[in-house]
Amino acid sequence: MVSPTAPALQGRTKTRRACGEAAAAAQARRRRRRGAGEAGQAGPDMGPLLRAARAWRPPGLPPPRRRRSTFNVAVVGGGLVGLASARELVLRHPSLTFALLEKEKELACHQSGHNSGVIHSGIYYTPGSLKAKLCVQGAALCYEYCDQKGIPYKQCGKLIVAVEQEEIPRLKALYERGLQNNVRDLRLISAKEIQAKEPFCRGLMALDSPYTGIVNYRHVALSYAEDFQKAGGTVLTDFEVTNMEMAKESPPESTEGLKHPVVVRNSKGEEVYCQHIVTCSGLYSDRLSQISGCSPEPRIVPFRGDYLVLKPEKCYMVKGNIYPVPDPRFPFLGVHFTPRMDGSVWLGPNAVLAFKREGYKLFDFSPKDFGDAVLYSGLWKLVSRNLSSGINEMYRACFLSAQVKQLQKFIPEVTINDILRGPSGVRAQALDNEGNLVDDFVFDGGTGDIGSRILHVRNAPSPAATSSLAIAKMIAKEVEERFGL
């Protein structure tokens, strides 16, 4: 016979059990709703969104449902060349799957986001060379693309100004070169015509290139990324590639065996499986290519360019781009005046060895990057041939008055009180072991089984931003021929 108190005890036991279960369920709900609003308010399961947060997507696109780990082709590098190439490939081959892997949390963070913003017309380059053809084609494609996408730009033109008599023969030779390259609307103008176009500029003669323009290349890069994703491509940011090798087994979720035989690993141990890889990794192109057994050369040596900026109240002195006549003895174009899309005016840059591959400040330092550069014989051969200009560049980097003196050759009214220190960029300069600047495109594969599945873009020389869409067509064709897409 059951005691009269048993139902009460049994009820209390059930109540405690129910309370415990309810508390555990509530705690689980709170964990799922973490960050979801006020206590007690129903919220979505944030797990999938958090896992997908690192897969970059442009505004307006829905979040991906699942992070895919197998692709036909993975493109490494989220700068202009990598993004343009990935976009071109997915548009050509919509039935294939493509991923773009970028080590930063955002796209176009380095060379693509730290440049002058100039759309070059193709004047400087050797007639008939690949650089000349790609620049002329790329400029036309860039303007056309910006028009299609509504990306603002300004066709403000450029003057290449001779300020000394000895520069005039070089200026005329540059004019002839531009004509051979089919640069639009080029003409030589007199000192009086210079002042009509640029009232504060002084010069003996100038080469007028009205087709030159300016644009914010980061906006262009993000538009490429949006095109890529809308066409079905996947962008994975915060994915720093540290290894590429042939897979020993298929990915865990795969039922297709080794259909994707190349595994790409990042610094966190995450993996992407693919059939082919294309690397467009700029400042790290030499290091990534060596992973697959490529030659260490050409070597990337980073050069930092420091800009000055005109104070806002002085920007009226510059209407378009003003450049010096390049000196063939030196590898860079010299200091120039560059208007920006935001209305500011950049002055410079200089060109000095950077102590870190992504070192945008004077004292940024990486022991590995510095050691790689200074222990490379090719750098010392370059320095020995350009010692005086190198010392001058370092001097101008330290003393604003020296930089201003160069600028006053073109606009005498500029004073040290009119300028401020501005941003910097780092250029991935490819060098061979003889100290020669590698001035052409370099493609590489590697050795062993993986070599036939990788295309490394070892060097995409300036003006790669202007030429990015034309370069992408060339890279896509190379990919199709090498991999049989």
C-alpha positions as CSV (number, residue, x, y, z in Angstrom):
1,M,0.0,0.0,0.0
2,V,1.4,3.3,-1.0
3,S,2.0,5.9,1.7
4,P,-0.2,9.0,1.5
5,T,3.0,11.2,1.2
6,A,4.4,9.3,-1.8
7,P,2.4,11.3,-4.5
8,A,3.7,14.5,-3.0
9,L,7.3,13.3,-3.0
10,Q,6.9,11.9,-6.5
11,G,5.5,15.2,-7.7
12,R,8.4,17.1,-6.1
13,T,10.9,14.8,-7.8
14,K,9.2,15.3,-11.1
15,T,9.2,19.0,-10.6
16,R,12.9,19.1,-9.7
17,R,13.7,17.0,-12.8
18,A,11.5,19.2,-15.0
19,C,13.1,22.3,-13.6
20,G,16.6,20.9,-14.2
21,E,15.7,20.0,-17.8
22,A,14.1,23.4,-18.4
23,A,17.2,25.2,-17.0
24,A,19.5,23.1,-19.2
25,A,17.3,23.8,-22.3
26,A,17.2,27.5,-21.4
27,Q,21.0,27.6,-21.1
28,A,21.4,25.9,-24.5
29,R,19.0,28.4,-26.0
30,R,21.0,31.2,-24.5
31,R,24.2,29.8,-26.0
32,R,22.5,29.6,-29.4
33,R,21.1,33.1,-29.1
34,R,24.2,34.7,-27.9
35,G,24.2,38.2,-29.1
36,A,20.6,37.9,-30.3
37,G,18.9,40.7,-28.3
38,E,17.0,40.8,-25.0
39,A,16.7,37.8,-22.8
40,G,13.7,35.7,-23.7
41,Q,13.5,37.0,-27.2
42,A,13.7,34.3,-29.9
43,G,16.8,34.6,-32.1
44,P,18.3,32.7,-35.0
45,D,20.9,30.1,-34.7
46,M,24.1,32.2,-35.4
47,G,26.4,29.2,-35.9
48,P,26.2,29.0,-39.7
49,L,26.5,32.7,-40.1
50,L,29.6,32.9,-37.8
51,R,31.2,30.1,-39.7
52,A,30.6,31.9,-43.0
53,A,31.6,35.3,-41.8
54,R,35.1,35.0,-43.2
55,A,33.7,34.3,-46.7
56,W,33.6,37.9,-48.1
57,R,30.5,38.9,-50.1
58,P,29.5,42.2,-51.6
59,P,26.5,44.1,-50.1
60,G,23.2,42.8,-51.4
61,L,24.2,39.2,-51.9
62,P,22.8,36.6,-49.5
63,P,25.2,34.8,-47.2
64,P,26.4,31.4,-48.4
65,R,24.6,28.4,-47.0
66,R,27.7,26.3,-46.8
67,R,31.4,26.7,-47.1
68,R,32.5,24.5,-49.9
69,S,35.9,23.0,-49.7
70,T,36.3,21.4,-53.2
71,F,36.7,23.4,-56.4
72,N,37.8,23.0,-59.9
73,V,40.2,26.0,-59.7
74,A,41.5,28.0,-56.8
75,V,42.9,31.5,-57.4
76,V,45.3,32.7,-54.7
77,G,45.5,36.5,-54.3
78,G,42.7,39.0,-53.8
79,G,44.3,42.0,-55.5
80,L,43.3,43.5,-58.9
81,V,45.1,40.9,-61.0
82,G,43.8,37.9,-59.0
83,L,40.2,39.2,-58.8
84,A,40.2,40.1,-62.5
85,S,41.6,36.7,-63.5
86,A,39.1,34.8,-61.3
87,R,36.3,36.9,-62.8
88,E,37.4,36.2,-66.3
89,L,37.7,32.5,-65.6
90,V,34.3,32.1,-64.1
91,L,32.6,34.1,-66.9
92,R,34.3,31.9,-69.5
93,H,33.6,28.6,-67.7
94,P,30.3,29.0,-65.7
95,S,29.9,25.2,-65.3
96,L,33.1,25.0,-63.3
97,T,33.6,25.9,-59.6
98,F,36.1,28.6,-58.6
99,A,37.4,29.9,-55.3
100,L,39.5,33.0,-54.6
101,L,41.7,32.8,-51.5
102,E,42.9,36.0,-49.8
103,K,45.1,36.1,-46.7
104,E,43.7,39.4,-45.4
105,K,40.2,39.9,-44.0
106,E,39.5,42.4,-46.8
107,L,40.2,42.4,-50.5
108,A,42.7,44.7,-52.3
109,C,44.5,45.7,-49.2
110,H,48.0,46.0,-50.5
111,Q,49.3,47.1,-53.9
112,S,45.8,47.3,-55.3
113,G,44.7,49.6,-52.5
114,H,48.0,51.6,-52.1
115,N,48.6,53.0,-55.6
116,S,48.4,56.3,-57.4
117,G,45.0,55.6,-58.9
118,V,46.2,56.6,-62.4
119,I,44.7,55.0,-65.5
120,H,47.8,55.0,-67.7
121,S,47.6,55.4,-71.5
122,G,50.6,53.4,-72.6
123,I,53.2,56.0,-73.5
124,Y,56.3,54.6,-71.8
125,Y,56.6,51.1,-72.9
126,T,58.6,49.5,-75.7
127,P,56.6,49.4,-79.0
128,G,55.3,46.0,-79.7
129,S,56.0,44.7,-76.2
130,L,53.4,42.9,-74.1
131,K,53.3,45.7,-71.6
132,A,52.5,48.3,-74.3
133,K,49.7,46.2,-75.8
134,L,48.2,45.3,-72.5
135,C,48.3,48.8,-71.2
136,V,46.6,50.3,-74.2
137,Q,44.0,47.5,-74.3
138,G,43.6,47.7,-70.5
139,A,43.0,51.4,-70.4
140,A,40.2,51.1,-72.9
141,L,38.7,48.1,-71.0
142,C,39.0,50.0,-67.7
143,Y,37.0,53.0,-68.9
144,E,34.4,50.7,-70.5
145,Y,34.1,48.7,-67.4
146,C,33.7,51.8,-65.1
147,D,31.0,53.1,-67.5
148,Q,29.1,49.8,-67.3
149,K,29.3,49.6,-63.5
150,G,28.8,53.2,-62.7
151,I,32.3,53.5,-61.1
152,P,33.3,57.2,-61.0
153,Y,36.5,58.2,-62.8
154,K,38.0,61.4,-64.2
155,Q,39.7,61.7,-67.5
156,C,41.9,64.6,-66.3
157,G,44.8,64.0,-68.6
158,K,48.6,64.0,-68.0
159,L,51.4,66.3,-69.0
160,I,54.9,65.0,-69.2
161,V,56.9,68.2,-68.8
162,A,60.5,69.0,-69.9
163,V,62.0,71.6,-67.6
164,E,65.5,71.5,-69.0
165,Q,66.7,71.7,-72.6
166,E,68.5,68.4,-72.5
167,E,65.1,66.6,-71.7
168,I,63.5,67.8,-75.0
169,P,65.0,65.1,-77.2
170,R,63.9,62.4,-74.7
171,L,60.4,63.9,-74.7
172,K,60.2,63.8,-78.4
173,A,61.3,60.2,-78.5
174,L,58.6,59.5,-75.9
175,Y,56.1,61.1,-78.2
176,E,57.1,58.8,-81.1
177,R,57.0,55.8,-78.8
178,G,53.4,56.7,-77.7
179,L,52.4,57.0,-81.4
180,Q,53.8,53.6,-82.2
181,N,51.8,52.2,-79.2
182,N,48.6,53.7,-80.6
183,V,48.0,55.9,-77.6
184,R,45.1,58.2,-78.2
185,D,45.2,61.9,-78.8
186,L,48.9,62.5,-78.0
187,R,50.5,65.8,-78.9
188,L,53.5,67.9,-78.1
189,I,52.7,71.4,-76.6
190,S,54.7,74.5,-76.0
191,A,55.4,76.4,-72.8
192,K,52.4,78.7,-73.4
193,E,50.1,75.8,-74.0
194,I,51.4,74.1,-70.8
195,Q,50.2,77.2,-68.8
196,A,46.8,77.1,-70.6
197,K,46.3,73.6,-69.3
198,E,48.1,73.9,-65.9
199,P,48.3,77.6,-65.0
200,F,50.9,77.0,-62.2
201,C,53.1,74.6,-64.1
202,R,56.3,75.8,-65.8
203,G,58.1,73.9,-68.5
204,L,59.8,74.3,-71.9
205,M,57.7,71.7,-73.7
206,A,55.3,68.9,-72.7
207,L,53.7,65.8,-74.0
208,D,50.0,66.1,-73.5
209,S,48.0,62.8,-73.0
210,P,44.4,63.7,-72.5
211,Y,43.3,60.0,-72.4
212,T,45.1,59.5,-69.0
213,G,42.7,59.4,-66.1
214,I,42.2,58.6,-62.4
215,V,40.0,56.1,-60.5
216,N,39.8,54.5,-57.1
217,Y,41.2,51.1,-57.9
218,R,39.9,49.5,-54.7
219,H,36.3,50.3,-55.9
220,V,37.2,48.5,-59.2
221,A,38.6,45.5,-57.3
222,L,35.5,45.1,-55.2
223,S,33.4,45.3,-58.3
224,Y,35.4,42.5,-59.8
225,A,34.8,40.5,-56.7
226,E,31.1,41.1,-56.9
227,D,31.0,40.0,-60.5
228,F,32.9,36.9,-59.5
229,Q,30.5,35.9,-56.8
230,K,27.4,36.7,-58.8
231,A,28.7,34.3,-61.4
232,G,29.0,31.6,-58.8
233,G,32.5,32.0,-57.5
234,T,33.4,31.8,-53.8
235,V,35.7,34.3,-52.1
236,L,37.4,33.1,-48.9
237,T,39.2,35.8,-46.9
238,D,41.4,35.4,-43.9
239,F,42.9,32.4,-45.7
240,E,46.7,32.7,-45.8
241,V,48.1,29.9,-48.0
242,T,51.1,28.2,-46.5
243,N,51.2,25.0,-48.4
244,M,50.1,23.4,-51.6
245,E,50.6,19.7,-52.3
246,M,49.1,16.6,-53.9
247,A,46.4,15.2,-51.7
248,K,47.0,11.7,-50.2
249,E,43.2,11.1,-49.7
250,S,40.0,12.8,-50.7
251,P,38.3,15.4,-48.6
252,P,36.2,14.0,-45.7
253,E,32.8,15.0,-47.2
254,S,33.7,13.9,-50.8
255,T,32.2,10.8,-52.4
256,E,34.2,11.3,-55.7
257,G,37.6,9.9,-54.6
258,L,40.6,12.0,-55.7
259,K,38.7,14.1,-58.2
260,H,40.3,17.2,-56.6
261,P,43.9,16.0,-56.0
262,V,45.5,19.3,-54.9
263,V,45.2,20.4,-51.3
264,V,45.8,24.0,-50.3
265,R,46.3,24.7,-46.6
266,N,46.3,27.9,-44.7
267,S,48.1,29.1,-41.6
268,K,45.2,27.8,-39.4
269,G,45.3,24.3,-40.8
270,E,42.1,24.7,-42.9
271,E,42.1,23.0,-46.3
272,V,40.7,23.5,-49.7
273,Y,40.8,20.8,-52.4
274,C,41.0,21.6,-56.0
275,Q,42.1,20.4,-59.4
276,H,44.2,23.4,-60.4
277,I,45.7,26.5,-58.7
278,V,46.5,29.9,-60.1
279,T,48.6,32.2,-57.9
280,C,48.5,36.0,-58.3
281,S,50.1,36.9,-55.0
282,G,52.0,40.1,-55.7
283,L,54.5,40.7,-52.9
284,Y,54.6,37.0,-52.0
285,S,54.7,35.6,-55.5
286,D,58.2,34.2,-55.2
287,R,57.6,32.5,-51.8
288,L,54.4,30.9,-52.9
289,S,55.9,29.6,-56.1
290,Q,58.9,28.0,-54.3
291,I,56.4,25.9,-52.3
292,S,55.7,23.9,-55.5
293,G,59.4,23.5,-56.4
294,C,59.9,26.6,-58.6
295,S,63.1,28.5,-58.9
296,P,63.6,31.2,-56.3
297,E,64.1,33.7,-59.1
298,P,62.9,36.2,-60.0
299,R,63.0,37.4,-56.4
300,I,60.6,40.0,-55.1
301,V,62.3,43.0,-53.5
302,P,59.9,45.5,-51.9
303,F,60.3,49.2,-52.6
304,R,58.3,51.6,-50.5
305,G,57.1,54.8,-52.1
306,D,56.2,57.7,-49.8
307,Y,53.8,60.4,-50.9
308,L,53.3,63.9,-49.8
309,V,49.9,65.6,-50.1
310,L,49.0,69.2,-50.8
311,K,47.1,70.9,-48.1
312,P,43.4,71.2,-49.1
313,E,43.6,74.9,-49.6
314,K,46.4,74.5,-52.1
315,C,44.9,71.8,-54.3
316,Y,43.7,74.4,-56.8
317,M,47.3,74.6,-58.2
318,V,47.0,71.1,-59.9
319,K,44.3,70.2,-62.4
320,G,45.6,67.0,-63.9
321,N,48.6,64.6,-63.7
322,I,52.0,66.3,-64.0
323,Y,55.0,64.0,-64.6
324,P,58.7,64.6,-65.3
325,V,60.5,63.3,-68.4
326,P,61.8,59.9,-67.2
327,D,65.5,59.4,-67.0
328,P,66.5,56.1,-68.7
329,R,69.3,55.7,-66.2
330,F,66.9,55.2,-63.3
331,P,64.2,52.5,-62.9
332,F,61.4,54.6,-61.6
333,L,59.4,57.5,-63.2
334,G,60.3,60.2,-60.7
335,V,58.2,62.5,-58.5
336,H,54.9,63.7,-59.9
337,F,51.7,65.5,-59.1
338,T,48.6,63.2,-59.0
339,P,45.1,64.4,-58.4
340,R,42.8,61.9,-56.6
341,M,39.2,61.1,-56.8
342,D,38.5,62.6,-53.4
343,G,39.9,66.0,-54.6
344,S,43.2,65.7,-52.8
345,V,46.6,65.9,-54.6
346,W,49.4,63.5,-54.0
347,L,53.0,64.4,-54.6
348,G,55.8,61.9,-55.2
349,P,56.6,59.1,-54.6
350,N,60.1,58.4,-53.8
351,A,61.4,54.8,-54.0
352,V,63.4,53.3,-51.1
353,L,64.0,49.8,-50.0
354,A,61.2,48.6,-47.6
355,F,62.3,46.6,-44.6
356,K,59.0,44.7,-44.6
357,R,57.0,43.4,-47.6
358,E,53.9,45.1,-46.3
359,G,55.7,47.8,-44.4
360,Y,54.0,51.1,-45.1
361,K,55.7,53.0,-42.4
362,L,59.3,54.1,-42.1
363,F,60.1,51.9,-39.1
364,D,58.0,48.8,-40.1
365,F,60.5,45.9,-40.0
366,S,60.4,42.2,-40.6
367,P,63.6,40.2,-40.0
368,K,62.7,37.6,-42.6
369,D,61.8,40.1,-45.3
370,F,64.8,42.3,-44.5
371,G,67.1,39.3,-44.5
372,D,65.7,38.0,-47.8
373,A,66.3,41.3,-49.5
374,V,69.8,42.3,-48.2
375,L,71.2,38.8,-48.6
376,Y,70.2,38.7,-52.2
377,S,73.1,39.3,-54.6
378,G,70.7,40.8,-57.2
379,L,69.8,43.7,-54.9
380,W,73.4,44.7,-54.3
381,K,74.1,44.6,-58.1
382,L,71.1,46.9,-58.6
383,V,72.3,49.2,-55.8
384,S,75.8,49.4,-57.1
385,R,74.5,50.6,-60.5
386,N,72.2,53.1,-59.0
387,L,74.1,54.2,-55.9
388,S,73.8,57.9,-56.3
389,S,70.1,57.9,-57.1
390,G,69.5,55.5,-54.2
391,I,71.2,57.9,-51.8
392,N,69.2,60.8,-53.2
393,E,66.0,58.8,-52.7
394,M,66.8,58.1,-49.1
395,Y,67.7,61.7,-48.5
396,R,64.4,62.9,-49.9
397,A,62.6,60.4,-47.8
398,C,64.1,62.0,-44.7
399,F,64.0,65.7,-45.6
400,L,60.8,67.3,-47.0
401,S,62.8,70.3,-48.2
402,A,64.7,68.0,-50.7
403,Q,61.4,66.6,-52.0
404,V,59.9,70.1,-52.3
405,K,62.9,71.3,-54.3
406,Q,62.2,68.6,-56.9
407,L,58.5,69.6,-57.1
408,Q,59.3,73.3,-57.5
409,K,60.9,72.5,-60.9
410,F,57.4,72.1,-62.1
411,I,55.3,74.3,-59.8
412,P,57.6,77.0,-58.3
413,E,54.8,78.3,-56.0
414,V,54.8,75.1,-54.0
415,T,56.5,75.6,-50.6
416,I,57.2,73.4,-47.6
417,N,54.3,75.0,-45.8
418,D,51.9,73.8,-48.5
419,I,52.5,70.1,-48.0
420,L,52.0,67.3,-45.4
421,R,53.3,63.8,-45.2
422,G,50.9,61.4,-46.9
423,P,50.3,57.7,-47.5
424,S,52.8,55.1,-48.7
425,G,52.7,52.1,-51.0
426,V,55.0,49.1,-51.4
427,R,55.9,47.9,-54.9
428,A,56.7,44.2,-55.6
429,Q,59.7,44.7,-57.7
430,A,60.9,41.5,-59.4
431,L,64.8,41.2,-59.7
432,D,67.0,38.6,-61.3
433,N,70.3,37.6,-59.8
434,E,72.2,40.1,-62.1
435,G,70.3,43.0,-60.5
436,N,68.1,43.5,-63.6
437,L,64.5,44.7,-63.1
438,V,62.2,42.0,-64.5
439,D,60.1,44.1,-66.9
440,D,57.9,41.4,-68.4
441,F,55.4,38.8,-67.3
442,V,56.7,35.6,-65.8
443,F,54.7,32.4,-65.6
444,D,55.9,29.3,-63.8
445,G,54.6,25.9,-62.7
446,G,56.9,23.8,-60.6
447,T,58.2,20.3,-60.4
448,G,56.7,16.9,-59.9
449,D,53.0,16.0,-60.2
450,I,51.8,19.3,-58.7
451,G,53.8,21.3,-61.2
452,S,51.4,20.4,-64.0
453,R,48.4,21.7,-61.9
454,I,49.7,25.1,-60.8
455,L,50.2,28.4,-62.7
456,H,52.2,31.0,-60.8
457,V,52.0,34.6,-62.1
458,R,55.5,35.4,-60.8
459,N,55.5,39.0,-62.2
460,A,52.7,41.2,-63.4
461,P,54.6,44.5,-63.9
462,S,53.3,48.0,-63.6
463,P,50.9,49.3,-64.8
464,A,49.1,46.1,-63.7
465,A,46.2,48.1,-62.2
466,T,45.4,49.8,-65.5
467,S,46.0,46.6,-67.5
468,S,44.1,44.2,-65.1
469,L,41.3,43.3,-67.4
470,A,43.6,42.8,-70.3
471,I,46.0,40.8,-68.1
472,A,43.1,38.6,-66.9
473,K,42.3,37.6,-70.5
474,M,45.9,36.6,-71.1
475,I,46.0,34.6,-67.8
476,A,42.7,32.9,-68.6
477,K,44.1,31.9,-72.0
478,E,47.3,30.5,-70.3
479,V,45.2,28.6,-67.8
480,E,43.0,27.1,-70.5
481,E,46.0,26.0,-72.5
482,R,47.9,24.6,-69.6
483,F,45.0,22.8,-67.8
484,G,42.8,22.0,-70.8
485,L,39.8,23.8,-69.4
